[in-house]
Amino acid sequence: ERASGETELFSSFGKFAVLFDLIGQKIIASEKSAHFKGAQTFNDLFYGAVEQFSSVEAVLSNVVVVGLEYVAIHLERDLFYGMLNVVAGNNPKYHYICGDSIATRDVPTLRYMVSKTIIGLSVSMLMYPLRTVIVRINTNTVSLASAPGLLTNFQSFSSLFRGIHYQFIYASALLLVYGIEDLVHYKYVNHNIDNYSPLLFLFALPAVPYRARQIFAQTGYTSDARMSGLRWLAQLIVR
């Protein structure tokens, strides 16, 4: 059960889910995923994955990317909770039985919902440049050694904001669905709604293609940007 005030937009989804996030980015940005050719495509992607560990530099780059991803997740969560507690820390709570324990969540008041949405979008936009750096290193758009150079002049730094409008659309869709889920959970808390509330997130599916467009913009990918079935699957696992 989520802690009071938590939003999955800044959730780590468990210890290993971040790896699926990074793998999804690699698949989306790979030209091999533009055309699905059955076993051949998976074979190409497999050998591409092997190349990620073919040298000390490649291994170090992947380790740094995973580390940066965890740092970004914790920064996002700390910023989100810190700001939400300042603005809506005195929001009323409600308690309910969850399994063998008593769980607590915020009452979805108008002030709380508006605050949660605005803060969620603000944190998402604030962290976007770091996310772009991670995506570029992860997809080999820039090398680990040259990544610090992205911060040295205005032109390279401003490029870190490419595709931010796609992130805004995607984050807005998720926060809207999470808000609906908060309202539904509060109204039907005694009707085992937890078993069905995940179905609400199907409403966020129309926003999923913006994740791939965002990655294309972040990496400067200009080759075949068609949304193949493989890319559709990959973007479903990208946070």
C-alpha positions as a Markdown table, in Angstrom:
| # | Residue | x | y | z |
|---|---|---|---|---|
| 1 | Glu | 0.0 | 0.0 | 0.0 |
| 2 | Arg | 1.3 | 3.5 | -0.8 |
| 3 | Ala | 2.3 | 5.7 | 2.0 |
| 4 | Ser | 0.2 | 8.7 | 2.6 |
| 5 | Gly | 0.6 | 11.3 | -0.1 |
| 6 | Glu | 2.8 | 9.0 | -2.3 |
| 7 | Thr | 2.5 | 9.1 | -6.1 |
| 8 | Glu | 3.9 | 6.5 | -8.4 |
| 9 | Leu | 5.3 | 9.2 | -10.7 |
| 10 | Phe | 8.2 | 9.3 | -8.3 |
| 11 | Ser | 8.1 | 5.7 | -7.0 |
| 12 | Ser | 11.1 | 3.4 | -7.4 |
| 13 | Phe | 8.7 | 0.4 | -8.2 |
| 14 | Gly | 11.0 | -1.9 | -6.2 |
| 15 | Lys | 14.8 | -2.6 | -6.3 |
| 16 | Phe | 15.1 | -4.0 | -9.8 |
| 17 | Ala | 12.4 | -2.1 | -11.7 |
| 18 | Val | 14.9 | 0.6 | -12.5 |
| 19 | Leu | 16.7 | -1.9 | -14.7 |
| 20 | Phe | 13.6 | -2.5 | -16.8 |
| 21 | Asp | 13.4 | 1.3 | -17.1 |
| 22 | Leu | 16.9 | 1.6 | -18.5 |
| 23 | Ile | 16.5 | -1.5 | -20.8 |
| 24 | Gly | 13.3 | 0.0 | -22.2 |
| 25 | Gln | 15.2 | 3.2 | -23.0 |
| 26 | Lys | 17.9 | 1.3 | -24.9 |
| 27 | Ile | 15.3 | -0.7 | -26.9 |
| 28 | Ile | 13.3 | 2.4 | -27.9 |
| 29 | Ala | 16.5 | 4.3 | -29.1 |
| 30 | Ser | 17.8 | 1.3 | -31.0 |
| 31 | Glu | 17.3 | 1.3 | -34.8 |
| 32 | Lys | 17.0 | -2.5 | -34.6 |
| 33 | Ser | 13.7 | -2.1 | -32.8 |
| 34 | Ala | 12.1 | 0.0 | -35.6 |
| 35 | His | 11.3 | -3.1 | -37.6 |
| 36 | Phe | 10.2 | -6.2 | -35.8 |
| 37 | Lys | 11.7 | -9.3 | -37.6 |
| 38 | Gly | 10.9 | -12.0 | -35.1 |
| 39 | Ala | 13.8 | -14.0 | -33.8 |
| 40 | Gln | 16.3 | -11.9 | -35.8 |
| 41 | Thr | 15.3 | -8.7 | -33.9 |
| 42 | Phe | 15.7 | -10.4 | -30.5 |
| 43 | Asn | 19.0 | -11.9 | -31.7 |
| 44 | Asp | 20.3 | -8.4 | -32.7 |
| 45 | Leu | 19.1 | -6.9 | -29.4 |
| 46 | Phe | 20.8 | -9.8 | -27.5 |
| 47 | Tyr | 24.1 | -9.1 | -29.1 |
| 48 | Gly | 23.6 | -5.4 | -28.5 |
| 49 | Ala | 23.1 | -6.2 | -24.8 |
| 50 | Val | 26.3 | -8.3 | -24.8 |
| 51 | Glu | 28.2 | -5.3 | -26.2 |
| 52 | Gln | 27.2 | -3.3 | -23.1 |
| 53 | Phe | 29.6 | -5.4 | -21.2 |
| 54 | Ser | 32.4 | -5.9 | -23.8 |
| 55 | Ser | 34.8 | -3.4 | -22.2 |
| 56 | Val | 35.7 | -1.9 | -18.9 |
| 57 | Glu | 34.4 | 1.5 | -20.1 |
| 58 | Ala | 31.1 | 0.0 | -21.2 |
| 59 | Val | 30.6 | -1.7 | -17.8 |
| 60 | Leu | 31.6 | 1.4 | -15.9 |
| 61 | Ser | 29.1 | 3.5 | -18.0 |
| 62 | Asn | 26.3 | 1.1 | -17.1 |
| 63 | Val | 27.1 | 1.1 | -13.4 |
| 64 | Val | 27.2 | 4.9 | -13.4 |
| 65 | Val | 23.8 | 5.1 | -15.2 |
| 66 | Val | 22.2 | 2.8 | -12.7 |
| 67 | Gly | 23.7 | 4.9 | -9.9 |
| 68 | Leu | 22.5 | 8.1 | -11.4 |
| 69 | Glu | 19.0 | 6.6 | -11.9 |
| 70 | Tyr | 18.7 | 5.8 | -8.2 |
| 71 | Val | 20.0 | 9.2 | -7.2 |
| 72 | Ala | 17.4 | 10.8 | -9.5 |
| 73 | Ile | 14.6 | 8.7 | -8.0 |
| 74 | His | 15.5 | 9.6 | -4.4 |
| 75 | Leu | 15.9 | 13.3 | -5.3 |
| 76 | Glu | 12.5 | 13.3 | -6.9 |
| 77 | Arg | 10.8 | 11.6 | -4.0 |
| 78 | Asp | 12.5 | 13.8 | -1.4 |
| 79 | Leu | 11.6 | 17.0 | -3.3 |
| 80 | Phe | 8.0 | 15.8 | -3.9 |
| 81 | Tyr | 7.3 | 14.8 | -0.3 |
| 82 | Gly | 9.2 | 17.7 | 1.2 |
| 83 | Met | 7.2 | 20.3 | -0.9 |
| 84 | Leu | 3.9 | 18.4 | -0.4 |
| 85 | Asn | 4.4 | 18.3 | 3.4 |
| 86 | Val | 5.1 | 22.0 | 3.5 |
| 87 | Val | 2.0 | 22.9 | 1.4 |
| 88 | Ala | -0.5 | 20.2 | 2.6 |
| 89 | Gly | 1.2 | 18.6 | 5.6 |
| 90 | Asn | -1.9 | 19.3 | 7.8 |
| 91 | Asn | -4.3 | 17.7 | 5.3 |
| 92 | Pro | -6.7 | 15.3 | 7.1 |
| 93 | Lys | -6.0 | 11.6 | 6.9 |
| 94 | Tyr | -8.2 | 8.5 | 6.9 |
| 95 | His | -7.5 | 5.1 | 8.1 |
| 96 | Tyr | -8.6 | 1.7 | 6.8 |
| 97 | Ile | -7.8 | -2.0 | 7.2 |
| 98 | Cys | -5.2 | -3.3 | 4.7 |
| 99 | Gly | -4.6 | -7.0 | 5.2 |
| 100 | Asp | -3.6 | -7.5 | 8.8 |
| 101 | Ser | -2.6 | -3.8 | 9.4 |
| 102 | Ile | -4.1 | -0.4 | 9.5 |
| 103 | Ala | -3.1 | 1.9 | 6.6 |
| 104 | Thr | -3.3 | 5.6 | 6.3 |
| 105 | Arg | -3.9 | 7.9 | 3.3 |
| 106 | Asp | -4.6 | 11.5 | 2.7 |
| 107 | Val | -8.2 | 12.6 | 2.3 |
| 108 | Pro | -8.4 | 13.8 | -1.4 |
| 109 | Thr | -9.5 | 17.4 | -0.6 |
| 110 | Leu | -9.4 | 19.9 | -3.4 |
| 111 | Arg | -6.4 | 21.7 | -1.9 |
| 112 | Tyr | -4.5 | 18.4 | -1.5 |
| 113 | Met | -5.3 | 17.3 | -5.1 |
| 114 | Val | -4.3 | 20.6 | -6.7 |
| 115 | Ser | -1.1 | 20.8 | -4.6 |
| 116 | Lys | -0.2 | 17.2 | -5.4 |
| 117 | Thr | -0.6 | 17.8 | -9.1 |
| 118 | Ile | 1.3 | 21.2 | -9.3 |
| 119 | Ile | 4.1 | 19.9 | -7.2 |
| 120 | Gly | 4.3 | 16.6 | -9.1 |
| 121 | Leu | 4.6 | 18.5 | -12.4 |
| 122 | Ser | 7.1 | 21.0 | -11.0 |
| 123 | Val | 9.4 | 18.3 | -9.7 |
| 124 | Ser | 9.1 | 16.4 | -12.9 |
| 125 | Met | 10.1 | 19.4 | -15.0 |
| 126 | Leu | 12.9 | 20.4 | -12.5 |
| 127 | Met | 14.5 | 17.0 | -12.8 |
| 128 | Tyr | 14.2 | 16.7 | -16.5 |
| 129 | Pro | 17.8 | 17.8 | -17.4 |
| 130 | Leu | 19.3 | 15.1 | -15.2 |
| 131 | Arg | 16.9 | 12.6 | -16.7 |
| 132 | Thr | 18.1 | 13.6 | -20.2 |
| 133 | Val | 21.8 | 13.2 | -19.2 |
| 134 | Ile | 20.9 | 9.7 | -17.9 |
| 135 | Val | 19.1 | 8.8 | -21.1 |
| 136 | Arg | 22.0 | 10.0 | -23.3 |
| 137 | Ile | 24.6 | 8.0 | -21.4 |
| 138 | Asn | 22.4 | 5.0 | -21.2 |
| 139 | Thr | 21.7 | 5.0 | -25.0 |
| 140 | Asn | 25.3 | 5.8 | -25.9 |
| 141 | Thr | 24.3 | 9.1 | -27.4 |
| 142 | Val | 27.2 | 10.7 | -25.3 |
| 143 | Ser | 30.1 | 8.9 | -23.6 |
| 144 | Leu | 30.5 | 8.9 | -19.9 |
| 145 | Ala | 33.7 | 11.0 | -20.3 |
| 146 | Ser | 32.0 | 13.7 | -22.4 |
| 147 | Ala | 28.7 | 13.9 | -20.3 |
| 148 | Pro | 30.0 | 16.7 | -18.0 |
| 149 | Gly | 30.6 | 18.8 | -21.1 |
| 150 | Leu | 26.8 | 19.1 | -21.4 |
| 151 | Leu | 26.9 | 21.6 | -18.6 |
| 152 | Thr | 29.7 | 23.8 | -19.8 |
| 153 | Asn | 27.8 | 26.2 | -22.1 |
| 154 | Phe | 24.3 | 27.5 | -22.7 |
| 155 | Gln | 23.7 | 25.6 | -26.0 |
| 156 | Ser | 24.6 | 22.2 | -24.7 |
| 157 | Phe | 22.7 | 22.8 | -21.4 |
| 158 | Ser | 19.6 | 24.0 | -23.1 |
| 159 | Ser | 19.6 | 20.8 | -25.3 |
| 160 | Leu | 18.9 | 18.9 | -22.1 |
| 161 | Phe | 15.4 | 20.3 | -22.2 |
| 162 | Arg | 14.5 | 18.8 | -25.6 |
| 163 | Gly | 11.2 | 16.9 | -25.4 |
| 164 | Ile | 10.2 | 18.4 | -22.0 |
| 165 | His | 6.7 | 19.0 | -23.4 |
| 166 | Tyr | 6.3 | 15.3 | -24.0 |
| 167 | Gln | 7.2 | 14.7 | -20.3 |
| 168 | Phe | 4.7 | 17.3 | -19.3 |
| 169 | Ile | 1.9 | 15.6 | -21.2 |
| 170 | Tyr | 2.9 | 12.1 | -19.9 |
| 171 | Ala | 3.3 | 13.3 | -16.3 |
| 172 | Ser | 0.0 | 15.2 | -16.5 |
| 173 | Ala | -1.9 | 12.1 | -17.7 |
| 174 | Leu | -0.4 | 10.0 | -14.9 |
| 175 | Leu | -1.1 | 12.5 | -12.2 |
| 176 | Leu | -4.7 | 12.8 | -13.4 |
| 177 | Val | -5.2 | 9.1 | -13.2 |
| 178 | Tyr | -3.6 | 8.9 | -9.8 |
| 179 | Gly | -5.9 | 11.7 | -8.6 |
| 180 | Ile | -8.9 | 9.7 | -9.9 |
| 181 | Glu | -7.6 | 6.6 | -8.1 |
| 182 | Asp | -7.3 | 8.6 | -4.8 |
| 183 | Leu | -10.9 | 9.8 | -5.1 |
| 184 | Val | -12.2 | 6.3 | -6.0 |
| 185 | His | -10.2 | 4.7 | -3.2 |
| 186 | Tyr | -11.5 | 7.2 | -0.6 |
| 187 | Lys | -15.1 | 6.8 | -1.7 |
| 188 | Tyr | -15.1 | 3.0 | -1.9 |
| 189 | Val | -12.5 | 2.2 | 0.7 |
| 190 | Asn | -14.7 | -0.5 | 2.3 |
| 191 | His | -15.5 | -2.2 | -1.0 |
| 192 | Asn | -12.2 | -3.9 | -1.7 |
| 193 | Ile | -11.5 | -1.3 | -4.4 |
| 194 | Asp | -7.8 | -2.1 | -4.2 |
| 195 | Asn | -8.5 | -5.2 | -6.3 |
| 196 | Tyr | -9.8 | -3.1 | -9.1 |
| 197 | Ser | -8.1 | 0.3 | -8.9 |
| 198 | Pro | -5.1 | -0.8 | -11.1 |
| 199 | Leu | -7.6 | -1.0 | -14.0 |
| 200 | Leu | -7.8 | 2.8 | -13.8 |
| 201 | Phe | -4.3 | 3.1 | -15.1 |
| 202 | Leu | -5.5 | 1.8 | -18.5 |
| 203 | Phe | -6.8 | 5.4 | -19.0 |
| 204 | Ala | -3.1 | 6.5 | -19.1 |
| 205 | Leu | -2.3 | 4.3 | -22.1 |
| 206 | Pro | -3.0 | 7.1 | -24.7 |
| 207 | Ala | -0.2 | 9.0 | -23.1 |
| 208 | Val | 2.3 | 6.2 | -23.4 |
| 209 | Pro | 3.6 | 7.0 | -26.9 |
| 210 | Tyr | 4.8 | 10.3 | -25.6 |
| 211 | Arg | 7.5 | 8.4 | -23.7 |
| 212 | Ala | 9.1 | 7.2 | -26.9 |
| 213 | Arg | 8.8 | 10.6 | -28.5 |
| 214 | Gln | 10.5 | 12.1 | -25.4 |
| 215 | Ile | 13.4 | 9.6 | -25.6 |
| 216 | Phe | 13.8 | 10.4 | -29.4 |
| 217 | Ala | 14.0 | 14.1 | -28.5 |
| 218 | Gln | 16.4 | 13.6 | -25.7 |
| 219 | Thr | 18.8 | 11.5 | -27.7 |
| 220 | Gly | 18.4 | 13.4 | -31.0 |
| 221 | Tyr | 17.2 | 10.3 | -32.7 |
| 222 | Thr | 16.3 | 11.1 | -36.3 |
| 223 | Ser | 16.3 | 7.7 | -37.9 |
| 224 | Asp | 13.3 | 5.5 | -38.2 |
| 225 | Ala | 11.0 | 6.7 | -35.4 |
| 226 | Arg | 8.0 | 4.4 | -36.3 |
| 227 | Met | 6.2 | 2.9 | -33.3 |
| 228 | Ser | 6.8 | -0.8 | -33.8 |
| 229 | Gly | 5.2 | -3.4 | -31.5 |
| 230 | Leu | 8.5 | -3.9 | -29.8 |
| 231 | Arg | 8.8 | -0.2 | -29.0 |
| 232 | Trp | 5.3 | -0.2 | -27.7 |
| 233 | Leu | 6.1 | -2.9 | -25.3 |
| 234 | Ala | 9.4 | -1.2 | -24.3 |
| 235 | Gln | 7.8 | 2.1 | -23.5 |
| 236 | Leu | 5.3 | 0.4 | -21.2 |
| 237 | Ile | 8.1 | -0.5 | -18.9 |
| 238 | Val | 9.8 | 2.9 | -19.0 |
| 239 | Arg | 8.9 | 5.0 | -16.0 |
